Amino acid sequence: MGTTDRRNEGARLRDAESARDELREALTEVDILLPSLGLDPVSLAGSYLPPLVELGRCHPSEARRLAEVLRRRAT
């Protein structure tokens, strides 16, 4: 793997981390906690796909709150 490839991978990782952090911040603003929010380890291991943000698991009440916020925003 060349230096350019490593730089591209680093930039892709930083982008995914930034997206995760932005989402966590936005969810916090509406009092929603996704405790498993993170980066998908499988996508981090390969170079075929970009790193993915893993929304993870949450309590059913948090899922309902998220759905409520999304519905309000859609109208």
N, C-alpha and C positions, 0 to 999 in steps of 0.2 A: 504494500500500500504506500503510495507516494505522499509527500507533504501536502499537496493540494487536496488529496482525498481526505486526509486527517483534518485539515482546516474546514472542509465542507461538512464533515461529520460533526465537528465541534460546533459549527454554526447551526446545523440542524438540531443538535441537542439543546443548545442555548435557546433556540426558537421554541422548541417544545416546552422547555422549562418555563419560559416567559409566558407562553399560552396557559400553562397550568396555573401559574401564579396569578395571572389576570383573572382566570375563571374563579379561583379560590377567593380572591378579593371581591369580585362581583357577587358571588354567592354569600359571602360574609355580610355584605351590605344589605341583603334581604334576609338575614338570619337563617341561612341554610348551610348545613354542615355535611359535606361528603367526606367521611373519615378516611376512605380509601383512595381519595383523589391523588393521583401520581402519574408517573410515566410507566407505560407498558414495558415490562422487562423483555418480552419476546421481540418487540420491534427495536429495542435498544441493542439487541444481540446481533442483528443482521444489518446489512447495508442496502437491501433491496427496497424496503419501504422507509419512509421517514419515521422518526420516533412518534409514537402515538400517545395522546393523553388518555389515561385510563380513569374513567369516572368512578369505577369501583362499586362497592356496596354501600348501602345506607339503610337506615331504619325506615319502615314504611311511612311513618309520619313525615320524615324529611322528603321522601319521594312525592308525597301528596302536596307538601308545601312548594316543592319545585314545580310541580304541575300547575298549581294555583298561580304562582308567579308568572309562568309562561303563558297561561291562558289570559291573565290580566294584560300582559304586554301585547298579546296578539289582537286584542280588541281596541 
